[in-house]
Amino acid sequence: MGIAQETAQPAQKTAQPAQKAAQPAQEAKPGTGTGKKKVMVIPVRAGIDKPALYVLRRGLKDAIQADVDTVVIDMETPGGRLDVTFDILQAIERFPGKTLTYINSEAISAGALVSAGTDEIWFSPKGVIGAAAPVMATGGEIDSTMRQKIVSYLKARIRAITEGKGYRAEVISAMVDSEMEFKIGDQVLKEKGELLSLTATESMALYGEPPVSLLGAGIAENITDLLNQTHGEGNYTLERIEPSWSEGLAQYLTLITPALLAFGLLGLFIEFKTPGFGIFGVGGLILLTIVFFGHHTAGLSGYEPMLLLVLGLILIAVELLLIPGTLVAGITGAAMILASLVWAMLDIWPDQPLELDSEMLTRPLLNIVIGVAGAVVLFIAMLRFLPGSGPWGGMVLQTAIGGEPTGIHPVNAPEFEGLSQANLIGAKAVAATDLYPSGQVVIDGKRYEARLEVGTLDAGTPLVVTGVSGFGLIVEAQDDEEVPS
């Protein structure tokens, strides 16, 4: 695995931490061409949860785009969620440069596992790491059988991400498995029945022949001291990623994505079915923008999906206003909108090939399916239960020219069996709703779906039927003022 690569002998890393740590920085890809290495510091200063993942993922993607050579994770955490820990480890693996963990004060539980995934682990003088056994979210103990399965899996993951890194696999495993005895040679470092935790000094202790440090790459007073040791004073530029309130909000926005999609798509559909541009269109766009904002803040999408959404909306508007009935622009626009929403939820990394698989696509496609289905259900419920007056009149088909509401009659309705398409062509009609360019018209007191070839007309406009299509009548304004009864 990419994060498990090591290019120098462990003994050299322990005996001369400053000189060893500086070497990988010299081998890293060039940054600005000034000779100084680019360094980015990403804080993990609370529980390992979704906001921490979002900050870290955003920082790592920014680091790739900025050609950063070294990322330092500024760690101070009591632990957190195991699933998020695995997501963080996968994100760290995607970064092609060097990764360091600086344990500012503590890296407990999930924090120890995250630290194990970086190239080097550095400590503040009072730093502590350890006690990584899995527990329930409430803090209680897990069933013994399930616990054994989780511990076994964790130890396998630890071996995979720490291959070739000295004693790291055994050390982290001893932090996870209380039933494991950990010893080097004849010296027992942890008895069965307890979990291993280490101070900075204990992590730097040397064991074996040649001597290798137990876990740590070095001890530094602070981040600046760490970088001076690893890169040399004045030989680097530093950028810090700062968490914001938006990461905390994003974890809830991504959770309710299907509901946001359902109401947003419903709003846009209503807007295209009613004249003008009003609250439904604005509301739908706001809700879809919130979807994009949530996933952008989560470190997933950039701004490109939003541009694709806008292009899709433009094509649908062209279909409705300029070339109604052709369907090409409308279908293409709808496909672009759905594609933009899926794109917004994909975990795409800069400068890395896109590898679409079932794991990556499952969540976005599930959100889209639920959102579209929810919009359809909401629309049907609205037609069934909302009143046919006020702002809902155009949607629930209440007549716009007075009288009682009537149902919509397809051209081939049984009660009009004797009324052929030829008889309908040339028939006088009146717009029961605004035509935008689609709507409803009245012929002999009965209502039909209809559309204009071009443009829009207000409700009450006298019309004449010029053709019949698969979804309704084709009409245009008539010159006389005759209004059918």
C-alpha positions in Angstrom: 0.0 0.0 0.0 1.2 3.5 -0.8 1.3 4.7 2.8 3.4 1.7 3.9 6.4 2.6 1.7 9.7 3.1 3.6 13.0 4.1 1.9 15.6 4.0 4.7 16.8 1.6 7.4 14.9 1.7 10.7 18.1 2.0 12.7 19.1 5.1 10.9 15.7 6.6 11.5 16.0 6.1 15.2 19.6 7.0 15.7 19.4 10.2 13.8 15.8 11.3 13.5 16.4 14.8 12.3 18.8 13.8 9.5 16.6 10.8 8.4 13.4 12.8 8.4 14.9 15.5 6.3 16.0 13.0 3.6 12.5 12.0 2.3 11.6 15.7 2.0 14.6 16.1 -0.4 13.3 13.2 -2.5 9.8 14.5 -2.7 8.5 16.1 -5.9 9.4 19.8 -6.3 7.0 22.4 -5.2 7.3 26.0 -6.4 10.8 25.7 -7.8 12.2 27.9 -5.1 14.0 25.0 -3.4 11.7 25.2 -0.4 9.4 22.3 0.4 5.7 22.9 0.8 4.2 21.7 4.1 0.5 21.7 5.0 -0.7 21.2 8.6 -4.1 19.6 9.1 -5.6 19.6 12.6 -7.4 16.6 14.1 -8.1 18.2 17.5 -11.4 16.6 18.6 -13.2 13.3 18.3 -12.7 11.2 15.2 -16.0 11.8 13.6 -17.4 13.1 10.3 -16.2 16.7 10.7 -12.6 15.5 11.3 -12.9 13.4 8.1 -14.2 16.3 6.1 -11.4 18.6 7.3 -8.7 16.0 6.6 -10.1 15.0 3.2 -10.4 18.7 2.1 -6.9 19.4 3.3 -5.4 16.4 1.5 -7.1 17.3 -1.8 -6.0 20.9 -1.4 -2.5 19.6 -0.7 -2.5 17.5 -3.9 -3.6 20.5 -6.0 -1.0 22.7 -4.5 1.8 20.2 -5.0 2.5 20.0 -1.3 5.4 17.7 -0.3 4.6 17.0 3.3 1.3 16.9 5.3 1.5 17.0 9.1 -1.6 15.8 11.0 -1.7 17.8 14.2 -3.3 15.2 16.5 -5.0 15.7 19.8 -8.0 13.3 20.1 -9.6 11.0 22.7 -10.7 8.6 19.9 -13.9 8.2 18.0 -15.8 6.2 15.3 -14.2 3.2 13.8 -15.9 3.6 10.4 -14.7 7.2 10.1 -11.2 6.0 11.1 -11.1 3.6 8.1 -12.3 6.5 5.8 -9.5 8.7 7.1 -6.9 6.0 6.6 -8.1 5.6 3.0 -7.9 9.3 2.5 -4.3 9.4 3.9 -3.3 6.6 1.5 -4.4 8.7 -1.5 -1.9 11.4 -0.8 1.3 10.8 -2.8 3.7 12.8 -0.6 5.0 12.3 2.9 2.6 12.1 5.8 3.5 12.8 9.5 1.5 12.6 12.6 2.4 15.0 15.4 0.9 13.9 18.7 0.3 17.2 20.4 -0.9 15.7 23.6 -2.7 12.4 23.0 -3.8 10.0 20.3 -6.1 7.6 22.1 -8.1 4.8 20.6 -9.0 5.7 17.0 -6.3 8.4 17.1 -3.7 5.7 17.5 -5.0 3.9 14.4 -5.0 7.1 12.3 -1.4 7.8 13.5 -0.4 4.3 12.4 -1.4 5.1 8.8 1.1 7.9 8.4 4.7 7.6 7.3 6.1 8.8 10.7 4.8 9.4 14.2 6.3 12.4 16.1 5.5 13.3 19.7 5.4 16.4 21.8 7.4 15.9 25.1 4.1 15.0 26.9 2.5 13.1 24.1 0.7 9.8 24.8 -0.6 7.2 22.4 -2.5 3.9 23.0 -5.6 2.2 24.4 -7.2 1.5 21.0 -9.5 -1.4 21.9 -13.0 -1.2 20.2 -15.9 -0.3 22.4 -19.6 0.5 21.8 -20.5 4.1 20.9 -22.0 4.4 24.5 -18.6 3.4 25.9 -19.9 -0.1 27.0 -18.2 -3.4 26.2 -18.9 -5.3 22.9 -20.1 -8.9 23.0 -17.1 -11.2 23.3 -17.6 -13.0 20.0 -18.2 -9.8 18.1 -15.2 -8.2 19.9 -12.9 -11.1 18.7 -14.1 -10.6 15.1 -13.5 -6.8 15.2 -10.1 -7.2 16.9 -9.0 -9.8 14.4 -10.0 -7.5 11.5 -8.3 -4.5 13.1 -5.1 -6.3 13.5 -5.1 -7.4 9.9 -5.7 -3.8 8.8 -2.9 -2.7 11.1 -0.5 -5.2 9.5 -1.5 -4.0 6.1 -0.9 -0.3 6.7 2.3 -0.7 8.8 4.2 -3.2 6.7 7.9 -2.5 6.7 7.7 0.0 9.6 9.7 -1.7 12.4 7.7 -2.7 15.4 4.7 -0.5 14.5 2.4 -3.4 13.7 3.1 -5.2 17.0 2.8 -2.0 19.0 -0.5 -0.9 17.6 -1.9 -4.5 17.8 -1.0 -4.5 21.5 -3.0 -1.3 21.9 -6.0 -3.0 20.3 -5.9 -6.5 21.7 -5.9 -6.9 25.5 -5.3 -10.7 25.2 -2.1 -10.3 23.3 1.2 -10.6 25.0 3.8 -8.2 23.5 7.4 -8.8 24.0 10.7 -8.2 22.1 13.2 -10.9 22.7 12.9 -11.8 26.3 11.6 -8.5 27.4 7.8 -8.3 28.0 6.4 -4.9 27.2 2.7 -5.8 27.8 1.1 -8.6 29.7 -2.1 -10.3 28.7 -5.2 -8.7 30.1 -4.2 -5.0 29.6 -3.9 -2.5 26.7 -0.6 -0.9 25.7 -0.2 2.9 26.0 3.0 4.7 25.5 4.5 8.1 26.4 6.8 10.0 24.0 9.9 8.7 25.8 8.7 5.1 25.8 7.9 5.4 22.1 11.4 6.5 21.3 13.1 3.6 23.3 15.4 1.4 21.2 15.0 -2.3 20.9 16.6 -5.1 18.9 19.9 -5.4 17.0 20.4 -3.1 15.2 18.5 -0.9 17.6 15.2 0.4 16.3 12.8 2.8 18.0 9.6 1.2 19.3 7.2 3.6 17.6 8.3 7.2 17.3 10.3 9.0 14.7 11.2 11.9 17.0 10.2 14.3 19.8 9.6 18.0 19.0 8.5 20.9 21.2 5.9 22.0 18.6 5.2 21.9 14.9 7.8 24.4 14.0 10.5 22.4 15.9 9.3 19.3 14.1 9.6 20.9 10.6 13.0 22.4 11.5 14.2 18.9 12.4 12.7 17.3 9.3 13.2 20.0 6.6 15.8 22.3 8.1 15.1 25.8 9.3 14.0 28.2 6.5 13.8 25.3 4.0 10.0 25.1 3.9 6.8 27.1 3.4 3.9 26.3 5.8 0.1 26.4 5.2 -2.5 25.5 7.9 -6.0 24.2 7.2 -8.5 25.6 9.7 -11.7 23.8 10.6 -14.9 25.8 10.2 -18.5 25.6 11.4 -19.4 24.3 7.9 -17.8 20.9 8.5 -20.1 20.3 11.5 -23.1 21.4 9.5 -22.1 19.2 6.5 -22.4 16.0 8.5 -26.2 16.7 8.9 -26.7 18.0 5.4 -25.2 14.8 3.8 -27.4 12.7 6.1 -30.6 14.3 4.9 -29.5 14.5 1.2 -32.4 12.3 -0.1 -35.0 14.6 1.5 -33.2 17.7 0.1 -33.2 16.2 -3.3 -36.8 15.2 -3.2 -38.1 18.7 -2.3 -35.6 20.4 -4.6 -36.6 18.3 -7.6 -40.2 18.8 -6.8 -39.8 22.5 -6.6 -38.1 22.6 -10.1 -40.8 20.4 -11.6 -43.6 22.6 -10.3 -41.8 25.7 -11.5 -41.6 24.2 -15.1 -45.3 23.4 -14.9 -46.4 26.8 -13.8 -45.9 30.2 -15.5 -43.3 32.7 -14.5 -40.4 32.1 -12.2 -41.4 32.1 -8.5 -41.0 30.6 -5.1 -41.0 27.0 -6.3 -38.1 27.5 -8.7 -36.1 29.6 -6.1 -36.8 27.1 -3.4 -35.8 24.1 -5.6 -32.6 25.7 -6.6 -31.8 26.6 -3.0 -32.3 23.0 -1.8 -30.1 21.6 -4.6 -27.5 24.2 -3.8 -27.5 23.0 -0.2 -26.9 19.5 -1.5 -23.9 20.7 -3.4 -22.7 22.8 -0.5 -22.9 19.9 1.9 -20.9 17.6 -0.3 -18.4 20.2 -1.2 -17.8 21.0 2.4 -17.5 17.2 3.1 -14.5 17.2 0.8 -16.2 15.4 -2.1 -17.4 17.6 -4.9 -15.8 20.7 -6.4 -17.6 23.5 -8.3 -17.8 21.6 -11.6 -21.0 19.6 -10.7 -22.8 22.9 -10.0 -21.9 24.2 -13.5 -23.3 21.0 -15.0 -26.5 21.5 -13.1 -26.8 25.1 -14.5 -26.3 23.8 -18.0 -29.0 21.2 -17.5 -31.4 23.8 -16.3 -30.7 26.0 -19.3 -31.4 23.1 -21.7 -34.7 22.3 -20.1 -35.6 26.0 -20.3 -34.7 26.0 -24.0 -36.9 22.9 -24.5 -39.9 24.5 -22.8 -39.6 28.0 -24.2 -38.0 27.7 -27.7 -38.3 24.2 -29.1 -41.2 22.5 -27.1 -42.0 19.0 -28.1 -38.6 18.0 -29.5 -37.6 16.4 -26.2 -33.9 16.2 -27.1 -32.9 19.3 -25.1 -35.2 18.5 -22.3 -34.1 14.9 -21.9 -30.4 15.9 -22.2 -30.9 18.7 -19.6 -32.7 16.3 -17.1 -29.8 13.8 -17.6 -27.3 16.5 -16.9 -29.1 17.5 -13.7 -29.1 14.0 -12.4 -25.5 13.5 -13.5 -24.4 16.6 -11.7 -26.1 15.4 -8.5 -24.3 12.0 -8.7 -21.0 13.8 -9.5 -21.4 16.0 -6.4 -21.5 13.0 -4.2 -18.5 11.1 -5.6 -15.2 11.1 -3.8 -12.9 12.3 -6.7 -9.3 13.1 -6.1 -7.2 15.6 -8.0 -4.6 14.3 -10.5 -5.7 10.7 -9.9 -7.6 8.4 -12.3 -11.3 8.1 -11.8 -12.1 4.5 -10.8 -15.9 4.1 -10.6 -16.9 1.0 -8.8 -20.0 -0.2 -6.9 -18.7 1.0 -3.6 -18.2 4.6 -4.9 -21.5 4.7 -6.7 -23.8 3.0 -4.3 -24.4 5.9 -1.9 -24.9 8.6 -4.7 -27.2 6.5 -6.8 -29.2 5.4 -3.8 -29.6 9.1 -2.8 -30.8 9.9 -6.3 -33.3 7.1 -6.5 -34.7 8.0 -3.1 -34.8 11.7 -4.0 -36.5 11.2 -7.4 -39.0 8.7 -5.9 -39.7 11.1 -3.1 -40.3 13.9 -5.5 -42.8 11.8 -7.5 -44.7 10.8 -4.4 -44.8 14.3 -3.1 -46.1 15.6 -6.4 -48.9 13.0 -6.6 -49.9 13.7 -3.0 -50.0 17.4 -3.8 -52.3 16.9 -6.7 -54.5 14.7 -4.6 -54.8 16.7 -1.4 -53.9 20.3 -2.0 -56.8 22.8 -2.7 -57.4 23.9 -6.2 -57.3 27.6 -5.5 -54.8 30.3 -4.8 -51.2 29.6 -5.8 -52.0 25.9 -6.4 -54.6 26.5 -9.0 -52.4 26.0 -12.0 -51.1 22.7 -10.6 -54.3 21.0 -9.4 -56.1 22.1 -12.6 -58.8 24.3 -11.2 -60.3 26.2 -14.1 -58.9 29.7 -14.6 -62.0 31.0 -16.5 -64.7 30.3 -13.9 -67.1 27.4 -13.3 -66.5 24.1 -11.6 -63.3 22.2 -11.9 -63.3 19.3 -14.3 -61.0 16.3 -14.9 -58.4 16.2 -17.6 -59.5 14.2 -20.6 -57.0 12.5 -22.9 -57.8 12.6 -26.6 -58.8 9.0 -26.6 -61.1 9.2 -23.5 -63.9 6.6 -23.7 -66.6 9.3 -23.3 -65.3 11.0 -26.5 -65.1 7.9 -28.5 -66.8 9.5 -31.5 -64.6 12.6 -31.4 -61.7 11.8 -33.8 -58.4 13.6 -34.0 -59.5 15.1 -37.3 -62.5 16.6 -35.5 -60.3 18.2 -32.9 -58.0 19.9 -35.4 -59.5 23.3 -36.0 -61.6 23.2 -32.8 -62.0 26.4 -30.8 -60.5 26.3 -27.3 -59.7 28.6 -24.5 -56.6 28.5 -22.2 -57.8 27.2 -18.8 -54.3 27.8 -17.4 -51.4 29.8 -18.4 -49.5 28.0 -21.2 -45.8 28.0 -20.5 -45.8 26.6 -23.2 -47.7 23.5 -21.8 -50.9 23.7 -19.8 -54.6 22.9 -20.1 -57.3 24.1 -22.5 -61.1 23.8 -22.5 -63.1 22.6 -25.5 -66.9 22.3 -25.2 -66.6 22.4 -21.4 -64.0 19.7 -21.2 -60.4 20.1 -20.3 -57.4 18.7 -22.2 -53.6 18.8 -21.9 -52.1 21.1 -24.6 -49.1 23.0 -25.5 -47.9 25.9 -27.8 -45.3 25.4 -30.5 -43.5 28.6 -29.4 -43.9 31.1 -26.6 -46.4 31.5 -23.8 -50.0 32.7 -23.4 -52.1 33.8 -20.4 -55.1 31.9 -19.1 -58.3 32.9 -20.8 -56.7 33.4 -24.2 -58.9 32.2 -27.2 -57.1 29.3 -29.0 -57.5 27.0 -32.0 -56.3 23.4 -32.2 -53.7 23.0 -34.9 -52.6 19.4 -34.3 -52.5 16.4 -31.9 -49.5 14.8 -30.4 -48.9 11.8 -28.2 -49.3 13.8 -25.0 -52.0 16.3 -25.9 -53.2 19.0 -28.2 -51.1 21.5 -30.1 -52.7 25.0 -30.0 -52.1 28.5 -31.1 -53.8 31.8 -30.4 -56.8 32.6 -32.6 -57.4 36.0 -34.1 -61.1 36.3 -33.3 -62.6 36.7 -29.9 -65.0 33.8 -30.0 -64.8 31.8 -26.8 -66.2 28.3 -26.7 -68.9 27.6 -24.1 
